[in-house]
Amino acid sequence: MKKYKSIAVIVVCLLIMSGVSASGSESSVIASLASRSLLLDAQRIGDNLIAVGERGHVLISVDNGDSWKQMSVPTRATLTGVHFIDSQNGWVVGHDQVILRTKDGGNTWEQVYENIDAESPLLDVFFLDAKHGYAIGAYGQFLESFDAGDSWEGRWIGEDDFHLNQMIAVGDQLFIAAEAGFAYRSDDDGQNWTLLDPDYHGSFFGIFPVEENGLLLFGLRGHLFRSDNAGRDWAQIETGIEASLTGGLRLDDGTLVITGLAGALLISQDNGYSFTLQQDPDRKGFSKLLQAADGSIIAVGNFGATKISLNDIR
């Protein structure tokens, strides 16, 4: 079996911290403490929140994160990424190259793809529209669907098998954060990819848009880079930390927050040109922040899901 290198901080570091097995193909087990288990990704969908994580856990909150309901899904594999294109249609990916789909807002789920023999997890999923989407992951795994996830085609987007950790869209362009200090950009809906090369050799775990043609790229050991021209040039931003960075959020008031391990929260009031460090007192391993419809901040990570006071990150 292949030995995973640094697949992604949210999948490796948090799994190691929690001692969690990352595989399993049976249906998920409804657990009373699922909202306190390892959660690796989350998304706000209208007024609702959804989070995914270990043992096939899929959780939905309809009350701004005050409570969570675990949904039954046809896998126990660790789930690493979630993406909804609208209030009804969503996809989740994870280990064993599992891909799940919902057509009713997350109430019911079906498995549309699995490839256990590949021995490489999928780490993120992204759809351009209700039909055309992508699932990416370890060792250069790149899957594409043109029929809402009914079928998937695999191909390589580069000469190397870099782990592909996160995909986003900025305007008409697609971007992927990858390992070994690289990222990718596509100007034609993912048919061709340009390799972007900031001056760094460690893994990038996330990429976040800050303004027109502006991007933040972040990852291992607190490294954070900014581009103002769609990834052609990059400048490093000093963070003062060595904790790996995991995700980004823009609050309703324009504040930018970059999350990290060891309780790291990087706060920017100037649209991502500079950041100040706030440290969660419990040193939580953050994987994602969300802002709920009522303005409250929801954090997910190795602690499960919890609310964080705005005063704690200002």
C-alpha positions in Angstrom: 0.0 0.0 0.0 1.2 3.5 -0.7 2.2 5.5 2.3 0.6 8.9 2.2 3.1 11.8 2.3 1.6 15.1 3.4 -1.8 14.6 1.7 -3.3 17.6 3.4 -3.0 19.1 6.8 -6.7 18.7 7.6 -6.6 15.0 6.6 -3.2 14.0 8.0 -2.4 16.2 10.9 -5.9 16.1 12.4 -6.3 12.4 11.8 -3.0 11.8 13.6 -4.0 14.0 16.4 -7.3 12.1 16.8 -6.0 8.6 16.1 -8.7 7.9 13.6 -8.9 5.2 11.0 -9.7 6.7 7.6 -11.4 3.9 5.7 -14.6 1.9 5.7 -17.3 1.1 3.1 -20.3 0.2 5.2 -23.1 2.6 6.0 -22.4 5.3 8.6 -23.4 4.7 12.2 -25.5 7.3 13.9 -23.5 8.5 16.9 -24.6 10.6 19.8 -21.3 12.5 19.9 -20.9 13.0 16.1 -20.8 16.8 16.5 -17.7 16.4 18.7 -15.9 14.1 16.3 -13.2 15.1 13.8 -14.8 17.3 11.1 -12.7 18.3 8.0 -14.9 20.5 5.9 -18.1 22.6 6.1 -20.3 24.9 4.0 -23.1 27.3 4.6 -26.1 26.7 2.3 -28.6 29.5 2.7 -29.6 29.5 6.3 -28.3 25.9 6.9 -24.8 24.6 7.7 -23.3 21.2 6.7 -20.1 19.6 8.0 -18.4 16.3 7.1 -15.6 14.3 8.7 -14.5 10.9 10.1 -16.4 7.6 9.9 -18.8 9.0 7.2 -20.2 11.7 9.4 -22.4 14.2 7.7 -24.0 16.8 10.0 -26.6 19.5 9.3 -27.6 22.4 11.4 -30.7 24.4 10.8 -30.3 26.7 13.8 -27.1 28.5 13.2 -24.9 25.8 14.7 -26.7 25.6 18.0 -27.5 21.9 17.3 -26.5 19.3 14.7 -28.3 16.4 13.2 -26.3 13.5 11.8 -27.5 12.2 8.4 -27.3 8.5 7.4 -24.9 8.0 4.4 -23.8 4.8 2.6 -20.2 4.9 3.8 -18.0 4.9 6.9 -15.0 6.4 5.0 -13.5 9.6 6.3 -15.1 12.4 4.4 -12.8 15.4 3.5 -14.7 17.8 1.2 -18.3 19.1 0.6 -19.7 21.3 -2.1 -23.3 22.4 -2.8 -24.1 24.2 -6.0 -27.5 25.3 -4.7 -29.8 24.6 -1.8 -30.7 21.1 -3.0 -27.7 19.7 -5.0 -24.5 18.8 -3.2 -21.6 16.3 -3.3 -19.2 15.0 -0.7 -15.8 13.2 -1.3 -13.4 11.3 0.9 -11.2 8.3 1.4 -11.6 5.2 -0.7 -12.3 7.8 -3.4 -15.9 7.8 -2.2 -18.2 10.4 -3.8 -21.7 10.9 -2.4 -24.5 13.0 -3.8 -27.7 14.6 -2.5 -30.6 16.1 -4.5 -32.7 17.1 -1.5 -30.5 19.5 0.5 -28.6 16.8 2.4 -31.5 14.8 3.8 -30.7 11.7 1.8 -27.4 10.6 0.1 -26.4 8.1 -2.5 -22.9 6.9 -3.4 -22.1 7.6 -7.0 -18.4 6.6 -7.1 -15.8 4.6 -5.2 -12.4 3.3 -6.0 -10.8 1.5 -3.0 -8.0 0.0 -5.1 -6.6 3.4 -5.9 -5.4 3.7 -2.3 -5.5 7.5 -2.5 -8.2 9.7 -1.0 -10.1 12.5 -2.7 -9.6 15.7 -0.8 -12.0 18.3 -2.4 -15.0 18.5 -4.8 -16.1 21.5 -6.8 -18.9 22.0 -9.4 -19.1 24.8 -11.9 -22.8 24.2 -12.4 -25.4 21.5 -11.7 -23.8 19.1 -14.3 -20.1 19.9 -14.6 -17.8 19.1 -11.6 -14.5 17.9 -10.4 -13.1 15.8 -7.6 -9.4 16.0 -6.7 -7.0 14.3 -4.3 -3.8 12.6 -3.4 -1.2 11.6 -6.0 -2.6 13.8 -8.7 -6.1 12.3 -8.7 -8.3 14.4 -10.9 -11.8 13.2 -11.7 -14.4 15.1 -13.9 -18.1 14.7 -14.3 -20.4 16.1 -17.0 -23.6 14.6 -15.7 -24.1 15.8 -12.2 -21.9 13.0 -10.8 -23.5 10.0 -12.4 -20.2 9.1 -14.0 -16.6 10.3 -13.6 -13.6 10.4 -15.9 -10.0 10.4 -14.6 -7.1 12.2 -16.1 -3.8 13.9 -15.3 -3.4 17.7 -15.3 0.4 17.8 -15.0 3.5 15.7 -15.4 3.9 15.2 -11.6 1.6 13.4 -9.1 1.4 16.2 -6.7 -1.4 16.0 -4.1 -4.3 18.3 -5.2 -5.7 19.7 -2.1 -8.3 22.4 -2.8 -10.1 23.9 -5.9 -11.9 27.2 -6.1 -13.3 29.4 -8.9 -12.5 33.1 -9.2 -14.5 34.7 -12.0 -13.9 32.6 -15.1 -10.8 30.9 -13.8 -10.2 27.8 -11.7 -7.4 27.4 -9.2 -6.0 24.4 -7.3 -3.7 24.5 -4.2 -1.3 21.6 -4.4 1.8 20.2 -2.6 5.5 20.8 -3.3 5.0 24.5 -3.4 2.8 24.5 -6.5 -0.7 25.6 -7.6 -2.6 25.4 -10.9 -4.8 27.8 -12.9 -7.2 27.0 -15.6 -8.7 29.6 -18.0 -10.9 27.2 -19.9 -13.1 25.4 -17.4 -10.5 22.9 -16.4 -9.5 21.5 -19.8 -6.0 22.9 -19.6 -3.9 23.9 -16.5 -1.0 26.3 -16.0 1.4 25.4 -13.2 2.0 28.3 -10.8 5.2 28.4 -8.8 5.5 30.6 -5.7 9.0 30.6 -4.2 8.3 27.8 -1.7 8.7 24.0 -1.7 6.2 22.9 1.0 2.6 21.9 0.6 -0.3 24.4 0.0 -3.5 23.3 1.6 -5.8 26.2 0.7 -6.4 29.0 -1.7 -8.8 31.9 -1.1 -10.0 34.9 -3.3 -9.5 38.4 -1.9 -10.5 40.7 -4.7 -10.5 40.8 -8.5 -7.5 38.8 -9.6 -6.3 38.6 -6.0 -5.5 35.3 -4.2 -4.2 34.1 -0.9 -2.3 30.7 -1.0 -1.4 29.1 2.3 -0.3 25.9 3.9 2.5 24.1 5.7 4.3 25.8 8.6 2.4 29.0 8.5 3.4 30.0 4.9 1.1 32.5 3.3 1.5 34.1 -0.2 -0.5 36.7 -2.0 -1.0 37.3 -5.8 -2.7 40.4 -7.3 -2.5 39.1 -10.9 -4.3 35.7 -10.9 -1.2 33.8 -9.8 1.4 35.0 -12.2 3.4 36.6 -9.4 3.5 35.9 -5.6 4.6 37.8 -2.5 5.1 36.1 0.8 3.2 37.5 3.8 4.9 37.1 7.2 2.6 35.3 9.7 5.0 34.8 12.6 3.8 31.2 13.1 4.8 27.7 12.1 1.3 26.2 12.5 -0.1 24.8 9.2 -2.8 26.9 7.7 -6.1 25.3 6.7 -8.9 27.6 5.5 -10.1 31.1 4.9 -13.3 33.1 5.6 -14.5 36.6 4.8 -16.8 37.9 7.5 -19.9 40.0 6.7 -18.0 43.2 7.8 -15.1 42.4 5.4 -12.7 41.0 7.9 -10.6 38.1 6.6 -9.7 35.1 8.8 -7.2 32.4 7.9 -7.5 29.3 10.2 -4.7 27.0 11.3 -3.7 24.2 13.6 -2.7 24.9 17.3 -5.5 27.4 17.5 -4.0 29.8 15.0 -6.4 32.5 13.6 -4.8 35.1 11.3 -6.9 38.3 11.1 -6.8 40.9 8.3 -8.6 44.2 8.2 -6.9 45.4 4.9 -8.2 42.8 2.5 -5.4 40.3 3.0 -2.3 42.5 2.7 -1.3 42.0 6.4 -2.4 39.8 9.2 -2.4 39.8 13.0 -2.3 36.6 15.0 -5.0 35.6 17.5 -4.5 32.3 19.4 -7.4 30.2 20.5 -6.8 29.5 24.2 -7.6 25.8 23.8 -5.2 25.5 20.8 -7.9 23.9 18.7 -7.0 22.3 15.4 -9.2 24.4 13.0 -10.1 23.0 9.6 -12.8 25.5 8.6 -14.8 28.5 9.8 -18.3 29.5 8.7 -20.4 32.5 9.4 -24.0 31.5 10.1 -27.0 33.5 9.0 -27.3 35.1 12.4 -23.7 36.4 12.2 -22.2 33.9 14.6 -19.0 32.1 13.8 -18.9 28.3 13.6 -15.6 26.5 13.8 -15.0 22.8 12.8 -12.0 20.7 13.3 -10.6 18.0 15.6 -13.0 19.1 18.3 -16.1 18.7 16.2 -18.2 21.8 15.7 -18.5 24.7 18.1 -19.3 28.4 18.1 -16.6 31.0 18.6 -17.3 34.5 19.9 -16.4 37.3 17.5 -14.6 39.0 20.4 -12.3 36.0 20.5 -10.9 36.6 17.0 -10.8 40.4 17.0 
